[in-house]
Amino acid sequence: MAQKQRRRLRSSTVVLGGMGVVAATLTSCSSEPDQRCVDMDSYEYANGYRVVADSNCSSYGTTTNAGWYYDAEVDDGWADDGTFSREEAVDRNGFGCSGSGGG
């Protein structure tokens, strides 16, 4: 007679699976919103702000009046429906994480 053997999960499999759940939870509550560097003088009602190279927002002495624009919808080099306030972007971003103080 053949006996049925139950397959045991190794503890490393259980631990790795649990770590995946923890990682997903932590990243869903990220305090870093999506950001785009935009030319703040380029606003057009139909398009929003023109996206420029990140170096314009990271370097001093650039000729472009550039700033970080957070949580924007980006389409064909234009960013719209975002905010220049990082704090506001953090509050409205994430998966039920507002006010959790996680960042």
C-alpha positions in Angstrom: 0.0 0.0 0.0 1.2 3.4 -0.9 1.2 5.9 1.8 0.4 9.5 1.1 3.0 11.9 2.3 2.2 15.4 3.1 4.5 17.9 1.6 6.0 20.2 4.1 6.9 23.8 3.4 10.4 24.6 4.4 10.7 27.5 6.9 12.7 29.5 4.3 9.8 29.4 1.9 7.4 30.7 4.5 9.8 33.4 5.6 10.5 34.6 2.1 6.7 34.6 1.3 6.1 36.7 4.5 8.9 39.1 3.5 7.1 39.7 0.2 4.0 40.8 2.0 6.0 43.1 4.3 7.8 44.6 1.4 4.5 45.3 -0.5 3.0 46.9 2.6 6.0 49.2 3.1 6.2 50.3 -0.5 2.5 51.0 -0.7 3.0 53.6 2.1 5.9 55.3 0.5 6.4 58.9 1.5 8.1 59.7 -1.8 5.6 60.9 -4.4 6.3 60.8 -8.2 8.0 64.0 -9.2 8.7 65.7 -12.5 10.9 68.7 -13.2 8.8 71.3 -15.1 9.3 74.7 -16.5 7.1 76.8 -14.2 6.8 79.6 -16.9 5.4 77.2 -19.6 1.9 76.6 -18.3 -0.8 76.0 -21.0 -4.4 75.5 -20.0 -4.8 72.5 -22.4 -1.5 70.8 -21.6 -0.2 71.9 -18.2 3.5 72.4 -17.6 6.3 71.4 -20.0 8.5 68.7 -18.5 12.3 69.6 -18.6 15.4 67.7 -17.7 15.8 66.9 -13.9 19.1 68.7 -13.9 17.1 72.0 -14.2 15.6 71.3 -10.8 18.8 69.9 -9.2 21.3 72.5 -10.3 21.9 76.1 -9.4 22.3 78.7 -12.1 20.1 77.3 -14.7 18.3 79.7 -17.0 14.9 77.9 -16.7 12.5 78.7 -13.9 12.1 75.1 -13.0 10.6 73.3 -10.1 9.5 69.8 -8.9 5.9 69.0 -9.8 4.5 66.1 -7.9 1.9 63.4 -8.7 1.1 64.8 -12.1 -0.4 63.1 -15.1 2.3 63.1 -17.8 1.4 63.0 -21.5 3.7 63.7 -24.4 6.2 65.8 -22.4 3.6 67.8 -20.5 2.6 67.4 -16.8 -0.9 68.3 -15.5 -3.1 67.8 -12.5 -0.3 67.8 -10.0 1.0 70.0 -7.2 4.2 71.9 -6.4 3.7 71.0 -2.8 5.6 67.9 -1.8 3.6 67.7 1.5 0.3 67.8 -0.3 1.4 65.1 -2.7 2.4 62.8 0.2 -1.0 63.4 1.9 -2.9 62.4 -1.2 -0.6 59.6 -2.3 -0.3 56.0 -1.1 -2.6 53.2 -0.1 -4.5 54.4 2.9 -1.4 55.8 4.4 -2.4 59.4 5.0 -1.5 60.6 8.4 0.4 57.4 9.3 3.6 59.3 9.9 5.5 56.6 8.0 8.0 58.9 6.3 
